[in-house]
Amino acid sequence: MDNTILNYSLTTYSPFEGWRVALNGIKGRIEAWQDIPYHKTSTVEEAEKHAKEMEQSQKEESYVESIIVHKLWQEHETVNVKMEKSGHGGGDKRLHDKIFLNPNLPDQFNRTAGLRDGAMSILIGIAAHKSIQEKKPISIGDLTDLRQER
């Protein structure tokens, strides 16, 4: 993966909480999105939708979102993916079940974050805050002796 470039932008004051991603590679492009309000007709206000999603007692809702796969020089393909709508996109229920109901449940997708992962995610916030204070880029490597795992 030499010469790979990734741009990531998080906006915490947006009028909606959706996301969009597009990955371009040597064999084509993959596009996906979730909760982009102008892609759907919805009668629920964004603030109400957020409050409902964060409510831990709500029943999970299932729906389908699309992933668009563009292979070079071929027609695009639409892959429909079943989604869950509850606290943090269904993640809260899965996390609670893993911690409180079945801690030995295998993690077939290797999604479980460990202590090191948590420390690294906190360091991103620390670096961002320090960068704002000092008005210059801050390298996470300058904040810790933890190194990227390969």
C-alpha positions in Angstrom: 0.0 0.0 0.0 2.8 2.4 -0.9 1.7 5.9 -1.9 -1.7 5.6 -0.2 -3.4 8.8 0.7 -6.3 9.1 3.1 -8.1 12.3 3.9 -10.5 12.3 6.9 -12.6 15.2 8.0 -14.9 15.2 11.1 -17.3 18.0 11.4 -19.0 18.1 14.9 -21.3 21.0 14.2 -23.1 19.8 11.1 -26.8 20.1 10.5 -27.1 16.3 10.3 -25.1 13.4 11.5 -24.7 11.4 8.4 -21.5 10.3 6.7 -20.2 9.7 3.2 -17.1 7.8 2.1 -15.6 7.1 -1.3 -12.5 4.9 -1.8 -10.7 5.1 -5.1 -8.2 2.4 -6.1 -6.4 1.0 -9.0 -9.4 -1.4 -9.8 -12.2 1.2 -9.3 -14.2 3.0 -6.7 -16.5 2.2 -3.8 -19.0 4.7 -2.4 -21.2 4.4 0.6 -23.2 6.8 2.8 -25.6 6.8 5.7 -28.1 9.2 7.1 -27.8 11.9 4.4 -31.2 13.5 4.8 -31.5 14.8 1.2 -31.1 11.2 -0.1 -34.4 10.2 1.5 -37.8 11.6 2.3 -38.1 11.9 6.0 -40.6 13.6 8.2 -38.4 13.3 11.3 -36.3 16.4 12.3 -32.6 15.7 12.8 -32.6 16.6 16.5 -35.5 14.2 17.1 -33.8 11.5 15.1 -30.6 11.9 17.2 -32.4 11.8 20.5 -34.3 8.7 19.4 -31.1 6.9 18.3 -29.3 7.6 21.5 -32.3 6.3 23.6 -31.1 3.0 24.8 -34.5 1.5 25.4 -35.7 1.8 21.8 -36.4 -1.2 19.7 -33.9 -1.8 16.9 -35.1 -0.9 13.4 -33.7 -2.6 10.3 -33.3 -1.0 6.9 -31.1 -1.2 3.8 -28.4 1.1 2.7 -26.5 0.8 -0.6 -22.8 0.5 -1.4 -21.9 1.4 -5.0 -19.0 -0.6 -6.5 -17.5 0.9 -9.7 -15.1 -1.5 -11.3 -13.0 0.2 -13.9 -14.5 0.2 -17.3 -17.6 -1.8 -16.2 -21.1 -0.9 -15.1 -21.5 0.0 -11.5 -23.0 -2.6 -9.1 -25.3 -1.7 -6.1 -24.8 -3.9 -3.1 -27.6 -3.6 -0.5 -26.5 -4.0 3.1 -28.9 -4.6 6.0 -28.4 -1.9 8.7 -29.6 -1.5 12.2 -30.9 1.7 13.8 -30.5 2.0 17.5 -27.9 3.6 19.8 -24.7 4.2 17.7 -26.0 2.3 14.7 -26.8 -0.8 16.7 -23.3 -0.8 18.2 -24.4 -0.1 21.7 -26.6 -3.2 21.9 -23.8 -5.4 20.5 -21.3 -3.9 22.9 -23.6 -4.3 25.9 -24.3 -7.9 25.0 -20.6 -8.7 24.7 -19.7 -7.1 28.0 -22.7 -8.1 30.2 -24.4 -11.1 28.6 -21.7 -13.1 26.8 -18.1 -11.8 27.4 -16.7 -15.0 25.8 -18.6 -14.4 22.5 -16.1 -14.7 19.6 -15.4 -11.5 17.7 -15.7 -12.9 14.2 -14.9 -9.5 12.5 -12.0 -8.6 14.9 -13.8 -5.4 15.9 -13.0 -5.4 19.6 -10.7 -2.5 20.6 -8.1 -3.1 23.3 -6.4 -0.9 25.7 -3.8 0.2 23.2 -6.5 1.1 20.7 -8.2 3.3 23.3 -5.0 5.0 24.2 -4.3 5.8 20.5 -7.8 7.2 20.0 -7.3 9.5 23.0 -4.0 10.6 21.7 -5.7 11.8 18.5 -7.8 14.2 20.5 -4.8 15.3 22.6 -2.8 16.0 19.4 -5.8 17.9 17.9 -6.2 20.1 21.0 -2.5 20.7 21.3 -2.4 21.6 17.6 -5.1 24.2 18.1 -3.3 25.7 21.1 0.1 25.8 19.5 -1.2 26.6 16.0 1.0 24.0 14.3 0.7 20.3 13.4 1.4 17.8 16.2 2.6 14.3 15.6 1.2 11.6 17.8 4.7 10.2 17.8 5.9 13.3 19.7 3.3 12.6 22.5 4.1 9.0 23.3 6.6 6.2 22.8 3.7 4.0 21.5 4.4 3.1 17.9 2.2 2.0 15.0 1.7 -1.7 14.9 2.4 -3.4 11.6 
